[in-house]
């Protein structure tokens, strides 16, 4: 599986950004997809996941601010990030799992105070 993420950038506190990720795969279908993030010197942490059936899961720190969605026909997953805070400034990684984890290249989100 190959994952191509896009949409990072610079935004002011309280602003919004949308991350998108497209998956290409030799598997018949893409299973669970999601986003993780990692700050420098820290472990990668879950942000949000979504199953192929649409069941979502969010980290407590982003509940009510972030929304994950997917398009199964296009094998894409998106993360709408609203009310961004400076502590959301990290690198975000697209992720999926199919007989093993697959990661996209990180995309940097910077929230200025």
C-alpha positions in Angstrom: 0.0 0.0 0.0 1.3 3.5 -0.9 -0.1 6.5 0.9 0.1 10.0 -0.4 -0.8 12.8 2.0 -1.3 16.5 1.4 -2.8 19.6 3.0 -0.4 20.6 5.7 0.7 24.2 6.2 0.6 27.2 8.4 -2.5 28.5 10.1 -3.3 30.9 13.0 -4.7 29.7 16.3 -8.4 29.0 15.8 -8.0 28.4 12.1 -8.7 25.3 10.1 -6.9 23.0 7.8 -7.9 19.8 5.9 -5.5 16.9 5.4 -6.1 14.4 2.6 -4.5 11.1 1.9 -4.9 8.8 -1.2 -4.1 5.1 -1.0 -3.0 2.9 -3.8 -2.9 -0.8 -3.2 -2.7 -4.2 -4.8 -5.2 -5.4 -2.1 -8.8 -5.7 -3.1 -9.8 -3.1 -0.6 -8.4 -0.7 2.0 -9.3 -1.5 5.5 -9.1 0.8 8.5 -7.4 4.2 7.8 -6.4 7.0 10.0 -4.1 9.8 11.0 -1.3 9.8 13.6 0.9 12.6 14.6 4.4 12.9 16.1 6.2 15.8 17.8 9.9 15.9 17.7 11.4 13.6 20.4 8.0 12.1 21.2 6.2 8.9 20.3 3.8 8.8 17.4 0.2 9.1 18.7 -3.2 8.3 17.3 -5.3 11.3 16.1 -8.2 9.6 14.5 -9.2 6.4 12.7 -12.1 5.3 10.5 -13.1 1.8 9.5 -14.2 0.9 6.0 -17.8 0.9 7.5 -17.4 4.4 8.8 -16.8 3.8 12.5 -14.6 6.5 13.9 -12.3 6.9 16.8 -10.6 10.1 18.1 -8.0 11.0 20.6 -9.5 12.9 23.5 -7.3 15.9 22.6 -9.0 16.4 19.3 -12.6 15.4 20.0 -15.0 18.1 18.9 -12.4 19.8 16.8 -11.2 17.3 14.2 -13.4 15.2 11.9 -12.2 12.2 9.9 -14.0 10.9 6.8 -13.2 8.6 3.9 -14.3 7.8 0.4 -14.1 4.1 -0.2 -14.6 4.4 -3.9 -11.5 6.6 -4.2 -9.5 5.1 -1.3 -9.0 8.4 0.3 -9.2 9.6 3.9 -9.5 13.2 5.1 -9.0 15.0 8.4 -10.8 18.2 8.9 -9.1 20.2 11.6 -10.9 23.1 13.1 -10.2 25.4 16.1 -6.5 24.5 15.8 -4.2 25.2 18.7 -0.5 25.7 18.9 -0.1 22.3 20.5 -1.5 20.8 17.3 1.8 21.8 15.6 3.4 18.5 14.7 3.9 16.2 11.7 0.8 14.3 10.7 1.0 10.8 9.2 -1.6 9.0 7.1 -2.0 5.3 8.2 -3.7 2.2 7.2 -3.5 -1.5 8.2 -3.7 -4.5 6.0 -1.6 -7.5 7.1 0.6 -4.8 8.6 0.8 -1.1 9.2 1.5 1.3 6.3 2.5 4.9 6.6 2.5 7.9 4.3 5.1 10.6 4.4 4.5 13.1 7.1 2.9 16.5 6.5 3.7 19.4 8.8 1.0 21.4 10.4 2.1 24.6 12.0 -0.3 26.6 14.2 0.9 30.1 15.1 -0.2 31.7 18.3 
